[in-house]
Amino acid sequence: MNHNILVLIVEDDASVRNLMKTTMKANGYRYITAENGNLAIMEAASHKPDIMLLDIGLPDIDGIEVIEKIRSWSNIPIIVISARSDDEDKIEALDAGADDYLTKPFSVDELLARIRVTERRLEYIGAFKAEEPCLVNGRLRIDYSAGCVFLDDEELHLTLIEYKLLCIFSKNLGKVLTYTYITKEIWGQCTESNIASMRVYMTSLRKKIEVKDKPVQYIQTHIGIGYRMMKV
């Protein structure tokens, strides 16, 4: 991994912020911090960090608003760290543009694992650019060379995990991919927690690529097994 990476830590709780700072320093990451949402937006704009660790419950503005504002001009990977653990809260953060979600209390090892996964995803997207430039499947077009996805020529905003999921399915068009295969491709291992997270990301991805109130067009569920992208 390239530990020349700059991490922006956005956390108003001093003890949690200090834990994250110590963790970053001990593992060779550069870091900057922000204690509230408005400062986080300013730091992101001026320092252009590689990854943001964002607490949702901030004292000035809600973390969701921070995500939305940053997404208006930047695709920086955002890992949400929050005490809110409901799937609805996770989906709201993902819909706003977050890339990953870690629930408090978290372990240092889990935090580092999420950062490593984000680094790998950035490398993964870079690797795809070197392969075939584009895939068209019905109304869906995946431009690997640009790292963009279009539906009816309108660009979709996908998180890094959603984009990687779509790349995995498109590279295995017509094949049923198991939960184990998918989670290992995304996180490097298959656990109950990773399968649960994958289902949340799949819900979010489908909302973006499927037509509401229409039969499933692109990604078919095979209950208890996995998913398959169909040729349209």
C-alpha angles and dihedrals in degrees: 000000000000105000092185081094118129115220123199110210113202109187131132096197105090095207093051091043091052091049090053092046091051090048093051093047094047091052099047100257122137113227146184126191141218127190097201143023100260092050089047091057091048093048092047091052096045102038101029095213121203096229133017124209104200130191109207097207101071126163099237111029131006117264090237089063090050090054093048093049094048092046089059089072110008141052094199110151109257120200109194116215111192146153087225105099105171118116088235090060091048092050091048090054092046092047089052089054108270116148102206140005130218121185123221130271092050133169122241089237091055092049091051091047091055091050091050090049090052090050090051092049091053089051090045092055089049090051092052090056089064093056131063108336103224147009124201119196113171109298091348122092123182114196102198093179092059097030090236135131125206133193112196087345091302112121116238123213106230126177117237091259093048090049092049091048090052091048091050092051095043092050088053098042112178094009124116107236117202125228088247093054094046097047092047090052091050105035104012094245141052116237133152088251092053092048089051091049091047090055090054091051091046090054090051094046093049092052087059101045105029125075112246116249091009127111116271107281109174116016118040122197119227100197113234092003114058143261140302132201109222126216107246 
